[in-house]
Amino acid sequence: MSNHISAFASKWMQDHFESSRSGVGNNIKPMEGLRGFAVFLVFIVHYVSMTEPWIEKGSFASIMLGAAHTIGNAGVDLFFILSGYLIYGSLIARQQPFLKYMQRRIVRIYPAFTAVFLAYVALSFAMPSQSKMPDGAANGLLYLAQNFLLLPGIFPLEPMITVAWSLSYELFYYLALPFIIGVFMLRRRTPAQRIVFFLSVAITGAVYCGLYGGPVRLVMFIAGILLYEVIANKLIPAPTSSLAIAALTAGLLCLLLPIKGAPGYTIKTTVLFACFFVLCLTCFTALQARITKAFTWAPVRWLGNMSYSYYLLHGLTLKAIFMVMHPIIHSPNNGFALTIAIMPVAFAITLLSSAALFIFIEWPFSIMQKPRKDASIQTKIIHDALP
């Protein structure tokens, strides 16, 4: 009986969360796993934030959890690289009508986002003390419009959905990249010329942000662009698994360096740029490497396939969990132990709520599209990627 239940559960999970059914494109599975890893890092950020009232400030536990919070922020940067790789691969392969291209991106982003956005709006009216909406009908409507159009992030506005700032970066990239490719006639250029062009843009942008501040994390999209060029044109041998693991470790730990301000933030971003580039290059080209196989583990890939729904909804779910828990467990004597003990339970609950969003909204309205005959493998999997 237990074997039948296990087989049924496995089949159900595969039917609902498995995207790599066709076997086309060997690098699809590690890409899915990398998205799962990235969104788990994001979970750590928001989980640690919620447990802050339990931890004594300045304690060893506070320092450790603060480090985990800082490292977790790298999950968004990994998402940016994967988006940079996928979208650039789709656009550089062939010219596409801009409106149809943007229609596909909007269909990919907005169904799940709209569902979560409406939930936040409803909760803002139901729980005014938790609302971020400004006073006054006109200001409130303007704030909602700004958030629905994904302006917070690129523009200095407070996002209603905390994680939606990164969607503003994504949307900017979607809009800018076709024009950059067209204006500079990049399809006519050699791979070496395109690499020099985008490296120059990345270096210029990083130097400017280091001196004057700015959205330096946009350069992560360029890491994805360079990754595509290197892989598509077989310019660099696949790094070893050991090198990829070392790069991942170094990239995450560099975020803990005690260097402040715009220059420090830019240095950390630049190191992460290089380290995540090596990690992804190994996972996409060294298919038998240990680290690649780790990222092809089915549960990690399934999390990656629903990562957009998870990314949007896990914060709200965690907020609900801790609104119930904080009055019950206030300033416990062993807050660090409690934080570690409750983490798996909280993660499981966020998985359930996000899976519902994925199954009922994201999959039918964003992903389940008619297959198209595209010029490259990357465009085939574009609808399975995080926006």
DOTIGU-517644 format. One line per 8 residues: number of its first residue (from 1); for each residue x, y negated, z negated of N, C-alpha, C. Coordinates in pm, whole numbers, plus 50000, padded with zeros to 5 digits. Layout:
// DOTIGU-517644
NUM = X:Y:Z:X:Y:Z:X:Y:Z  ...
//
This chain:
// DOTIGU-517644
1 = 50083:50121:50000:50000:50000:50000:50086:49874:50000  50190:49875:49915:50277:49758:49907:50350:49734:50038  50386:49844:50108:50453:49830:50236:50363:49764:50339  50233:49799:50337:50137:49739:50429:50121:49590:50400  50114:49555:50271:50100:49413:50233:50223:49335:50276  50341:49395:50254:50465:49328:50292:50473:49308:50444  50433:49411:50518:50435:49402:50664:50337:49297:50714  50219:49292:50650:50118:49193:50689:50168:49052:50660
9 = 50230:49033:50542:50280:48902:50505:50391:48857:50601  50480:48952:50635:50588:48919:50728:50534:48882:50865  50436:48958:50911:50377:48928:51042:50306:48793:51040  50237:48762:50933:50165:48635:50921:50265:48518:50924  50376:48532:50850:50477:48427:50848:50537:48408:50987  50567:48516:51056:50624:48504:51190:50526:48437:51286  50399:48471:51275:50300:48413:51366:50284:48264:51345  50300:48219:51220:50272:48079:51189:50396:47990:51183
17 = 50513:48048:51157:50631:47963:51136:50748:47996:51227  50733:48096:51314:50842:48133:51403:50827:48061:51536  50927:47983:51574:50923:47912:51702:51011:47976:51807  51111:48053:51766:51209:48108:51860:51165:48245:51910  51046:48251:51967:50995:48380:52010:51049:48421:52146  51074:48325:52232:51110:48358:52369:51255:48401:52384  51339:48366:52285:51479:48400:52294:51559:48312:52387  51498:48210:52444:51567:48121:52536:51646:48019:52455
25 = 51774:48009:52485:51856:47910:52416:51911:47966:52287  52036:48013:52288:52092:48080:52172:52111:47988:52053  52117:47858:52079:52141:47766:51967:52014:47717:51901  51899:47768:51941:51774:47723:51881:51766:47766:51735  51798:47892:51706:51781:47942:51570:51870:47871:51468  51999:47852:51492:52076:47775:51393:52030:47631:51382  51976:47574:51490:51923:47439:51483:51803:47433:51388  51718:47534:51396:51605:47542:51304:51654:47553:51161
33 = 51757:47637:51139:51811:47652:51004:51872:47525:50951  51940:47451:51036:51997:47323:50994:51888:47226:50952  51774:47227:51022:51663:47141:50980:51609:47183:50844  51604:47315:50822:51560:47362:50690:51653:47318:50580  51783:47328:50604:51882:47281:50507:51869:47132:50483  51850:47056:50591:51838:46910:50579:51719:46871:50494  51606:46936:50515:51487:46895:50441:51495:46941:50296  51570:47047:50268:51591:47086:50128:51676:46982:50057
41 = 51776:46927:50125:51854:46818:50066:51764:46700:50031  51669:46669:50119:51577:46558:50094:51489:46590:49972  51445:46715:49961:51367:46757:49844:51444:46730:49715  51573:46761:49713:51655:46740:49593:51654:46593:49552  51663:46504:49650:51663:46360:49621:51538:46321:49543  51423:46360:49593:51298:46316:49531:51266:46395:49404  51308:46519:49398:51287:46596:49275:51368:46536:49160  51494:46506:49186:51579:46447:49082:51523:46313:49037
49 = 51472:46234:49131:51413:46104:49094:51297:46121:48998  51217:46225:49020:51100:46247:48935:51139:46291:48793  51254:46357:48779:51293:46408:48646:51373:46307:48565  51393:46189:48618:51476:46088:48550:51432:46059:48406  51299:46051:48377:51260:46023:48238:51301:46132:48139  51334:46250:48187:51372:46359:48099:51521:46358:48063  51599:46281:48133:51744:46289:48121:51800:46166:48050  51885:46188:47952:51947:46077:47879:52046:46004:47970
57 = 52030:45875:47983:52118:45796:48069:52261:45799:48018  52354:45816:48112:52495:45821:48076:52545:45957:48032  52455:46054:48017:52494:46188:47976:52557:46264:48092  52620:46377:48062:52680:46460:48167:52572:46508:48263  52454:46544:48209:52344:46589:48295:52301:46478:48390  52297:46354:48340:52260:46241:48423:52359:46221:48537  52487:46238:48506:52592:46223:48608:52578:46332:48715  52555:46455:48671:52544:46567:48766:52422:46551:48856
65 = 52309:46514:48796:52188:46498:48876:52199:46376:48968  52267:46274:48920:52289:46158:49007:52373:46194:49128  52473:46281:49107:52554:46327:49219:52472:46408:49317  52384:46494:49265:52296:46574:49352:52203:46483:49432  52154:46378:49368:52067:46281:49435:52142:46213:49549  52264:46171:49524:52344:46104:49626:52373:46196:49743  52414:46319:49714:52445:46415:49819:52321:46449:49901  52207:46458:49835:52084:46492:49905:52046:46394:50013
73 = 52089:46269:50000:52057:46169:50102:52114:46203:50239  52214:46291:50242:52274:46330:50370:52178:46411:50457  52071:46462:50398:51975:46539:50478:51918:46457:50591  51888:46331:50568:51833:46245:50673:51935:46225:50784  52062:46211:50749:52166:46192:50849:52178:46315:50940  52162:46433:50883:52165:46554:50964:52046:46557:51059  51930:46515:51014:51813:46505:51102:51842:46410:51219  51906:46298:51191:51936:46202:51296:52028:46263:51403
81 = 52127:46340:51361:52216:46403:51457:52139:46500:51545  52053:46581:51485:51977:46679:51564:51883:46609:51661  51819:46501:51617:51734:46424:51707:51816:46362:51820  51933:46308:51785:52019:46250:51886:52056:46350:51992  52088:46470:51951:52125:46578:52042:52008:46616:52133  51892:46637:52075:51777:46686:52151:51723:46582:52248  51700:46462:52200:51640:46360:52285:51735:46320:52398  51862:46303:52364:51959:46269:52468:51969:46380:52572
89 = 51971:46505:52526:51978:46617:52619:51861:46620:52714  51743:46583:52665:51625:46578:52750:51635:46466:52853  51681:46348:52811:51679:46231:52899:51794:46228:52998  51911:46277:52958:52026:46269:53048:52015:46373:53159  51938:46479:53135:51926:46586:53235:51851:46539:53359  51751:46456:53341:51673:46407:53454:51598:46281:53414  51568:46200:53512:51491:46078:53486:51347:46115:53459  51287:46049:53361:51149:46077:53323:51069:45948:53321
97 = 50942:45953:53363:50858:45834:53348:50851:45793:53201  50880:45666:53175:50892:45620:53036:50762:45641:52959  50648:45611:53019:50522:45622:52946:50491:45766:52910  50520:45860:53001:50496:46001:52970:50591:46049:52861  50714:46005:52870:50813:46039:52766:50768:45988:52630  50725:45861:52622:50681:45806:52494:50551:45869:52447  50466:45908:52541:50344:45977:52502:50377:46107:52429  50476:46181:52480:50515:46305:52413:50571:46278:52274
105 = 50648:46171:52262:50704:46139:52130:50595:46098:52033  50497:46020:52079:50386:45977:51993:50303:46097:51950  50276:46187:52045:50201:46308:52011:50278:46391:51909  50409:46387:51918:50489:46464:51823:50488:46402:51683  50487:46270:51677:50499:46202:51548:50365:46183:51478  50264:46135:51551:50152:46070:51483:50044:46160:51423  50012:46278:51475:49906:46355:51408:49936:46384:51261  50052:46441:51231:50086:46470:51092:50105:46342:51012
113 = 50171:46243:51073:50191:46117:51003:50059:46050:50969  49964:46051:51063:49835:45987:51039:49761:46054:50925  49766:46188:50919:49698:46260:50810:49755:46219:50675  49888:46213:50665:49950:46175:50538:49928:46027:50509  49934:45944:50612:49909:45801:50596:49770:45775:50539  49669:45843:50593:49532:45827:50543:49519:45874:50399  49593:45979:50365:49591:46026:50226:49649:45919:50133  49756:45856:50174:49816:45749:50094:49721:45629:50082
121 = 49654:45595:50190:49560:45482:50185:49447:45513:50088  49391:45633:50099:49282:45671:50009:49327:45669:49863  49447:45720:49836:49498:45722:49700:49530:45582:49650  49566:45492:49740:49594:45353:49701:49469:45286:49646  49353:45319:49705:49227:45263:49655:49178:45338:49531  49203:45469:49527:49158:45549:49413:49243:45524:49290  49372:45492:49309:49464:45472:49197:49539:45340:49217  49475:45229:49193:49537:45098:49219:49670:45077:49148
129 = 49688:45139:49031:49813:45119:48956:49933:45179:49029  49906:45274:49117:50014:45339:49192:50029:45282:49334  49942:45189:49370:49939:45138:49507:50054:45043:49535  50105:45048:49658:50207:44954:49703:50147:44841:49785  50017:44845:49808:49953:44745:49892:49951:44609:49823  49981:44502:49896:49977:44367:49836:49834:44322:49813  49818:44221:49730:49686:44166:49701:49633:44089:49821  49502:44088:49834:49439:44014:49942:49412:44104:50062
137 = 49292:44086:50120:49251:44172:50232:49343:44154:50352  49375:44029:50385:49458:44003:50502:49598:44061:50484  49656:44040:50366:49790:44095:50340:49788:44247:50340  49680:44302:50284:49668:44447:50280:49657:44508:50419  49576:44447:50505:49561:44497:50641:49691:44484:50719  49762:44373:50700:49890:44354:50767:49990:44460:50721  49991:44486:50591:50082:44587:50536:50052:44725:50594  49923:44760:50604:49885:44889:50661:49925:44898:50808
145 = 49903:44789:50882:49940:44789:51024:50091:44805:51041  50168:44735:50959:50314:44745:50967:50360:44888:50940  50298:44952:50843:50337:45089:50809:50293:45189:50915  50173:45169:50969:50125:45262:51070:50209:45252:51198  50261:45135:51226:50346:45116:51344:50493:45150:51316  50520:45201:51196:50654:45248:51159:50758:45136:51165  50721:45019:51115:50814:44907:51113:50908:44909:50992  50863:44953:50871:50957:44956:50758:51075:45049:50786
153 = 51193:45000:50766:51314:45077:50795:51407:44991:50877  51376:44977:51004:51450:44885:51089:51427:44742:51041  51304:44713:50998:51271:44582:50943:51265:44592:50791  51299:44485:50719:51306:44489:50572:51167:44484:50508  51093:44593:50524:50959:44604:50468:50953:44728:50380  50871:44723:50276:50857:44839:50188:50767:44943:50253  50813:45067:50269:50728:45169:50330:50624:45220:50231  50503:45244:50279:50402:45306:50195:50440:45451:50166
161 = 50476:45524:50270:50529:45660:50256:50680:45646:50246  50736:45681:50133:50876:45649:50106:50969:45693:50217  50950:45813:50269:51042:45867:50369:51020:45811:50509  50915:45732:50528:50881:45685:50663:50981:45586:50718  51071:45532:50635:51173:45441:50688:51256:45508:50797  51281:45639:50781:51363:45709:50879:51290:45725:51013  51157:45730:51008:51080:45737:51133:51094:45607:51212  51113:45498:51141:51139:45370:51208:51270:45378:51287
169 = 51372:45439:51229:51498:45460:51299:51478:45550:51421  51401:45658:51399:51375:45751:51509:51305:45679:51625  51203:45602:51592:51127:45532:51696:51215:45432:51771  51300:45364:51698:51394:45271:51763:51483:45346:51862  51532:45461:51821:51617:45542:51908:51540:45588:52032  51416:45633:52012:51334:45676:52126:51317:45564:52228  51293:45444:52179:51268:45330:52268:51395:45281:52336  51505:45281:52262:51628:45222:52315:51700:45313:52413
177 = 51700:45445:52385:51785:45534:52463:51751:45537:52613  51624:45545:52655:51598:45545:52800:51649:45420:52869  51638:45305:52802:51686:45181:52862:51839:45177:52869  51904:45228:52767:52050:45233:52769:52099:45323:52882  52036:45439:52896:52075:45531:53003:52050:45467:53140  51936:45398:53154:51902:45336:53282:51987:45215:53316  52002:45124:53220:52074:44999:53245:52221:45026:53277  52282:45119:53207:52424:45150:53229:52445:45266:53326
185 = 52336:45311:53388:52342:45415:53491:52424:45535:53445  52393:45583:53325:52476:45685:53263:52464:45821:53332  52354:45846:53399:52344:45974:53470:52444:45983:53585  52487:45870:53636:52585:45868:53745:52729:45873:53694  52746:45859:53565:52881:45856:53509:52929:45998:53481  53058:46012:53469:53116:46141:53431:53096:46162:53280  53103:46287:53235:53094:46310:53090:53196:46230:53011  53319:46221:53062:53422:46145:52990:53385:45998:52978
193 = 53329:45941:53084:53288:45801:53080:53174:45781:52981  53080:45874:52977:52969:45862:52882:53019:45874:52738  53113:45963:52715:53167:45980:52581:53238:45853:52536  53319:45797:52623:53390:45671:52589:53289:45561:52561  53184:45554:52642:53082:45450:52623:53017:45462:52485  52971:45583:52452:52899:45598:52324:52993:45590:52204  53116:45635:52220:53213:45616:52111:53238:45469:52087  53246:45392:52194:53266:45247:52180:53149:45182:52109
201 = 53027:45225:52143:52908:45172:52076:52910:45207:51928  52947:45333:51897:52949:45377:51757:53054:45300:51677  53173:45284:51733:53280:45213:51662:53244:45066:51642  53190:45005:51747:53150:44864:51735:53041:44846:51630  52941:44934:51635:52833:44925:51537:52881:44949:51396  52971:45046:51376:53022:45075:51243:53105:44959:51189  53189:44902:51273:53272:44789:51229:53184:44670:51190  53084:44641:51273:52994:44530:51242:52923:44554:51108
209 = 52868:44675:51092:52795:44704:50968:52888:44704:50847  53012:44748:50868:53107:44745:50758:53141:44603:50714  53142:44511:50809:53176:44371:50777:53056:44291:50727  52942:44313:50791:52826:44226:50766:52704:44300:50711  52710:44432:50702:52593:44509:50662:52503:44537:50780  52411:44630:50763:52320:44664:50871:52288:44813:50872  52205:44856:50964:52160:44996:50968:52265:45089:51026  52374:45109:50953:52487:45187:51004:52449:45332:51031
217 = 52344:45382:50965:52308:45523:50984:52256:45551:51125  52230:45447:51202:52192:45468:51342:52305:45536:51421  52429:45523:51376:52539:45586:51450:52527:45738:51447  52449:45792:51353:52433:45937:51347:52366:45991:51473  52279:45912:51533:52220:45954:51660:52329:45970:51766  52429:45883:51761:52538:45891:51858:52621:46017:51835  52634:46061:51710:52701:46189:51683:52630:46301:51757  52495:46296:51758:52418:46396:51832:52439:46386:51982
225 = 52448:46264:52032:52473:46242:52175:52609:46302:52214  52712:46271:52136:52845:46325:52164:52847:46477:52153  52773:46529:52057:52763:46674:52042:52707:46738:52168  52604:46676:52224:52546:46730:52348:52648:46729:52461  52718:46619:52479:52814:46609:52588:52926:46712:52573  52974:46729:52452:53083:46824:52428:53038:46967:52455  52916:47002:52411:52867:47138:52431:52829:47163:52576  52756:47071:52636:52710:47090:52773:52826:47101:52871
233 = 52935:47033:52843:53049:47031:52935:53167:47115:52885  53144:47186:52773:53244:47280:52719:53381:47213:52703  53380:47101:52631:53501:47021:52620:53588:47058:52500  53527:47118:52396:53601:47150:52274:53571:47295:52236  53672:47374:52202:53646:47511:52155:53566:47509:52025  53491:47615:52004:53409:47622:51883:53496:47625:51758  53474:47533:51663:53548:47540:51536:53514:47668:51461  53605:47714:51378:53582:47835:51301:53480:47811:51191
241 = 53428:47919:51136:53332:47909:51026:53397:47842:50905  53522:47876:50878:53592:47816:50764:53604:47665:50779  53634:47622:50902:53646:47478:50926:53511:47410:50910  53404:47474:50958:53271:47416:50945:53229:47405:50799  53259:47507:50721:53226:47504:50578:53305:47394:50508  53434:47382:50543:53516:47276:50484:53464:47139:50524  53421:47124:50649:53367:46996:50695:53238:46962:50623  53150:47060:50607:53025:47038:50535:53053:46995:50391
249 = 53144:47065:50326:53177:47032:50187:53237:46892:50176  53330:46862:50266:53395:46731:50262:53296:46619:50291  53208:46642:50388:53110:46540:50423:53016:46507:50310  52971:46611:50238:52879:46588:50128:52950:46523:50008  53071:46571:49979:53143:46517:49863:53192:46375:49887  53215:46339:50013:53263:46203:50040:53161:46099:49997  53033:46138:49991:52929:46045:49949:52944:46004:49803  53024:46081:49727:53044:46051:49585:53164:45959:49561
257 = 53235:45923:49668:53350:45835:49651:53308:45701:49590  53382:45651:49493:53343:45527:49423:53381:45401:49501  53333:45393:49623:53357:45273:49704:53221:45210:49733  53210:45083:49705:53081:45016:49707:53070:44919:49824  52950:44864:49838:52925:44761:49936:52917:44816:50078  52898:44724:50172:52884:44762:50312:53007:44836:50365  53131:44792:50331:53248:44867:50381:53251:45010:50329  53223:45028:50201:53224:45162:50144:53118:45251:50204
265 = 52999:45197:50221:52889:45274:50279:52921:45313:50423  52984:45223:50497:53021:45252:50636:53128:45361:50643  53225:45356:50553:53329:45459:50550:53267:45595:50522  53179:45602:50426:53114:45729:50393:53033:45781:50512  52962:45692:50578:52881:45731:50693:52969:45782:50807  53084:45717:50826:53175:45758:50932:53232:45897:50905  53269:45924:50780:53319:46057:50744:53210:46162:50766  53088:46130:50723:52977:46222:50741:52949:46246:50889
273 = 52962:46143:50969:52949:46151:51115:53040:46261:51170  53168:46255:51133:53266:46352:51184:53241:46492:51128  53210:46500:51000:53193:46631:50935:53068:46703:50986  52958:46633:50999:52837:46696:51051:52852:46732:51199  52931:46655:51271:52960:46689:51411:53027:46826:51418  53127:46848:51334:53198:46977:51332:53103:47089:51291  53023:47065:51188:52927:47166:51143:52833:47208:51256  52773:47111:51321:52676:47142:51427:52744:47207:51548
281 = 52864:47163:51579:52936:47221:51692:52961:47369:51668  53000:47405:51547:53020:47545:51514:52890:47624:51523  52785:47570:51463:52657:47642:51459:52596:47660:51598  52621:47566:51688:52561:47573:51822:52645:47650:51922  52773:47672:51891:52861:47737:51989:52926:47865:51938  52950:47877:51808:53009:47999:51752:52898:48082:51690  52826:48154:51774:52702:48218:51730:52725:48336:51637  52845:48389:51633:52875:48500:51543:52945:48455:51415
289 = 52964:48325:51401:53030:48274:51280:52943:48297:51158  53007:48312:51044:52933:48337:50920:52834:48224:50889  52879:48101:50907:52792:47989:50872:52674:47980:50969  52697:48015:51095:52587:48016:51192:52483:48120:51153  52530:48238:51116:52437:48344:51075:52358:48304:50950  52423:48230:50861:52353:48184:50740:52237:48093:50777  52257:48008:50876:52151:47916:50916:52046:47981:51007  52068:48105:51046:51966:48175:51123:51880:48267:51036
297 = 51902:48262:50905:51819:48340:50813:51675:48292:50825  51582:48386:50844:51444:48352:50879:51379:48252:50783  51384:48270:50650:51316:48173:50562:51367:48030:50579  51500:48014:50601:51555:47879:50621:51504:47822:50753  51498:47905:50856:51448:47859:50986:51300:47824:50979  51222:47903:50907:51079:47874:50896:51056:47741:50825  51138:47716:50722:51131:47584:50657:51168:47475:50757  51269:47502:50840:51308:47405:50941:51199:47378:51043
305 = 51125:47481:51079:51020:47464:51179:50903:47382:51128  50882:47381:50997:50776:47297:50942:50835:47177:50868  50962:47145:50900:51033:47042:50823:50969:46905:50834  50908:46873:50947:50847:46741:50959:50728:46728:50864  50641:46828:50862:50530:46827:50766:50583:46822:50623  50685:46902:50596:50741:46904:50461:50800:46767:50426  50872:46710:50519:50936:46580:50497:50832:46474:50460  50719:46474:50530:50617:46374:50507:50543:46393:50375
313 = 50517:46518:50336:50421:46543:50229:50484:46583:50096  50609:46629:50096:50663:46683:49970:50671:46576:49861  50697:46451:49899:50707:46346:49798:50575:46322:49726  50467:46321:49801:50335:46303:49740:50301:46421:49651  50335:46541:49694:50309:46660:49612:50388:46655:49483  50516:46617:49492:50597:46605:49370:50541:46499:49276  50494:46390:49333:50435:46284:49250:50316:46338:49172  50232:46416:49239:50116:46474:49172:50159:46571:49061
321 = 50259:46653:49091:50308:46749:48991:50356:46677:48866  50435:46574:48884:50496:46509:48767:50401:46412:48698  50300:46365:48769:50197:46286:48699:50123:46372:48599  50109:46499:48630:50046:46592:48536:50143:46631:48425  50271:46648:48459:50367:46702:48362:50421:46598:48265  50445:46477:48311:50511:46378:48225:50434:46350:48095  50302:46335:48098:50233:46313:47970:50241:46433:47877  50256:46553:47935:50263:46674:47853:50403:46694:47797
329 = 50503:46673:47883:50642:46694:47843:50715:46561:47857  50717:46484:47751:50778:46350:47755:50909:46350:47678  51018:46313:47748:51151:46306:47688:51185:46433:47610  51189:46549:47676:51218:46674:47606:51361:46676:47554  51385:46762:47454:51518:46770:47395:51621:46827:47492  51576:46916:47579:51668:46980:47674:51621:46952:47816  51629:46826:47854:51573:46785:47983:51643:46846:48103  51775:46865:48094:51848:46920:48207:51806:47065:48233
337 = 51795:47143:48126:51753:47283:48141:51612:47290:48199  51525:47202:48152:51388:47200:48202:51387:47160:48350  51469:47063:48386:51478:47019:48526:51516:47135:48617  51617:47213:48576:51661:47327:48656:51555:47436:48659  51490:47461:48546:51394:47571:48537:51270:47544:48622  51226:47419:48626:51102:47387:48695:51123:47369:48846  51246:47347:48887:51271:47319:49029:51213:47424:49124  51234:47556:49101:51176:47654:49195:51025:47648:49203
345 = 50960:47621:49089:50813:47613:49088:50767:47491:49167  50831:47378:49143:50796:47256:49217:50819:47274:49366  50931:47337:49401:50961:47360:49543:50855:47449:49606  50814:47552:49535:50711:47643:49588:50579:47570:49612  50542:47481:49521:50417:47406:49537:50426:47311:49656  50541:47247:49671:50557:47159:49788:50553:47238:49918  50603:47361:49916:50596:47446:50034:50451:47475:50073  50368:47502:49973:50228:47535:50001:50153:47417:50062
353 = 50167:47300:50004:50095:47184:50057:50146:47147:50196  50277:47155:50216:50334:47120:50346:50298:47223:50453  50292:47350:50413:50254:47454:50508:50111:47432:50556  50024:47387:50467:49886:47358:50508:49883:47244:50611  49960:47140:50587:49967:47030:50684:50021:47080:50817  50124:47163:50811:50183:47216:50934:50084:47303:51012  50017:47394:50944:49928:47490:51011:49805:47422:51068  49747:47328:50992:49618:47271:51033:49630:47141:51113
361 = 49743:47072:51104:49758:46945:51176:49875:46947:51274  49996:46968:51222:50113:46953:51308:50116:47057:51420  50094:47182:51387:50103:47287:51490:49998:47269:51600  49869:47257:51565:49770:47249:51675:49773:47118:51752  49807:47007:51687:49796:46877:51753:49929:46823:51809  50041:46875:51761:50170:46823:51806:50255:46925:51880  50257:47048:51832:50350:47146:51885:50286:47236:51990  50161:47273:51970:50096:47369:52058:50056:47299:52188
369 = 50155:47272:52272:50132:47206:52399:50153:47304:52513  50100:47273:52629:50123:47358:52746:50271:47352:52783  50332:47470:52812:50473:47468:52849:50496:47394:52978  50611:47325:52984:50646:47250:53104:50774:47305:53163  50793:47293:53293:50915:47336:53359:51016:47222:53350  51104:47235:53253:51203:47130:53232:51338:47171:53286  51424:47073:53306:51553:47099:53368:51655:47155:53271  51626:47159:53142:51725:47208:53048:51657:47277:52932
377 = 51733:47359:52862:51682:47428:52744:51643:47328:52637  51721:47220:52626:51694:47123:52520:51556:47063:52533  51509:47037:52657:51377:46978:52671:51269:47079:52639  51299:47205:52656:51202:47308:52624:51170:47308:52475  51271:47282:52391:51250:47293:52248:51223:47158:52182  51204:47056:52262:51189:46922:52207:51069:46911:52114  50962:46982:52145:50843:46972:52060:50858:47047:51929  50961:47133:51919:50983:47205:51795:51079:47131:51702
385 = 51128:47015:51745:51227:46942:51666:51160:46839:51578  51228:46806:51470:51180:46693:51390:51185:46568:51473  51083:46484:51467:51086:46361:51545:51208:46277:51514
//
